[in-house]
Amino acid sequence: MGYSICMSENTQAEGGFRGDAEAIWRAAIAAVEPERLIRESVVREDNLVRIKGMTFDLAGFEKIFLVAFGKAAGAMSGALAEILGERLTSGLVVV
């Protein structure tokens, strides 16, 4: 999954700092492997979803919305969306 960074024109004008900041940001995301963390913590078997020892029966929910924000929101929400599959109604992700 790709990421993009938005910076103001002033920040972009500072030249090398933008590249350095982006490299640091990408290294931080890679170090924690957010997709792997979700896949290890969330397991779906039919209508049952287990998250860190808690079990949820998706049959009890008419709609399921995913809301995520933060540096790793894109990767983590992507992994969770794959796990939830057709049961996911919609979502909002702010990176």
Backbone torsions as a table, in degrees:
resi	resn	phi	psi	omega
1	MET	NA	135.3	-178.2
2	GLY	-90.0	161.6	178.8
3	TYR	-129.2	154.9	171.9
4	SER	-134.7	151.6	-179.9
5	ILE	-118.5	131.0	176.5
6	CYS	-105.0	128.3	178.2
7	MET	-133.9	154.5	179.2
8	SER	-69.2	164.1	178.3
9	GLU	-60.1	-35.9	179.5
10	ASN	-62.1	-42.7	179.9
11	THR	-66.5	-41.8	179.3
12	GLN	-63.2	-34.9	-178.1
13	ALA	-68.7	-16.8	-178.4
14	GLU	-78.0	6.1	171.8
15	GLY	69.2	-117.8	-172.3
16	GLY	-60.2	-23.7	-179.1
17	PHE	-61.9	-35.7	-179.8
18	ARG	-63.0	-46.8	179.1
19	GLY	-62.3	-40.8	178.6
20	ASP	-64.4	-45.1	-179.4
21	ALA	-62.5	-41.6	179.7
22	GLU	-65.9	-39.8	178.7
23	ALA	-63.6	-41.7	178.6
24	ILE	-64.5	-44.7	-179.4
25	TRP	-61.1	-47.7	-179.4
26	ARG	-63.6	-38.7	178.9
27	ALA	-65.0	-39.5	179.5
28	ALA	-64.5	-43.7	179.2
29	ILE	-64.0	-45.3	-179.3
30	ALA	-62.7	-35.0	-176.7
31	ALA	-64.7	-35.4	-177.6
32	VAL	-93.1	-11.4	178.9
33	GLU	44.2	68.7	-174.6
34	PRO	-58.6	-36.5	179.0
35	GLU	-63.4	-42.9	179.5
36	ARG	-62.5	-41.1	179.9
37	LEU	-59.2	-42.4	179.2
38	ILE	-67.0	-46.6	-177.7
39	ARG	-62.8	-30.2	177.4
40	GLU	-79.1	-25.0	-174.4
41	SER	-97.6	-21.6	-174.6
42	VAL	-122.3	124.8	179.6
43	VAL	-128.7	132.0	177.3
44	ARG	-115.9	131.8	173.2
45	GLU	-129.8	104.4	-175.1
46	ASP	56.7	-117.8	-179.0
47	ASN	-92.0	1.3	-179.6
48	LEU	-100.6	132.7	176.4
49	VAL	-121.8	126.5	176.7
50	ARG	-107.6	126.6	178.3
51	ILE	-126.0	108.2	178.0
52	LYS	48.7	48.5	175.8
53	GLY	88.4	-10.6	177.2
54	MET	-97.7	137.3	-179.0
55	THR	-112.1	134.5	179.1
56	PHE	-123.3	132.6	176.7
57	ASP	-93.8	110.0	-176.8
58	LEU	-64.7	-20.4	178.1
59	ALA	-62.0	-23.0	-179.9
60	GLY	-83.0	1.4	-178.5
61	PHE	-122.0	124.1	178.9
62	GLU	-72.2	-43.0	-179.5
63	LYS	-132.0	145.4	177.8
64	ILE	-126.8	122.4	179.7
65	PHE	-113.2	140.8	178.4
66	LEU	-110.5	124.2	177.0
67	VAL	-125.5	126.7	-178.1
68	ALA	-145.4	146.2	174.6
69	PHE	-150.1	150.7	179.5
70	GLY	125.3	176.1	-175.8
71	LYS	-55.6	-41.5	-174.9
72	ALA	-99.0	8.9	-175.3
73	ALA	-58.9	-39.3	-178.7
74	GLY	-61.7	-51.4	-178.4
75	ALA	-66.8	-44.1	-177.0
76	MET	-67.9	-43.2	-179.4
77	SER	-69.2	-33.2	176.4
78	GLY	-62.1	-44.2	178.6
79	ALA	-64.7	-43.1	179.9
80	LEU	-66.9	-37.7	177.9
81	ALA	-62.2	-39.4	177.2
82	GLU	-64.2	-40.2	-179.7
83	ILE	-66.7	-45.1	-178.3
84	LEU	-73.2	-28.2	176.7
85	GLY	54.9	-130.7	-175.3
86	GLU	-66.7	-13.7	180.0
87	ARG	-77.7	-17.5	179.7
88	LEU	-76.3	122.6	-178.7
89	THR	-79.6	-52.0	-177.0
90	SER	-168.3	175.2	178.9
91	GLY	-163.5	167.3	176.5
92	LEU	-134.9	124.2	-178.8
93	VAL	-126.9	124.6	178.0
94	VAL	-118.5	117.9	-178.6
95	VAL	-107.0	NA	NA
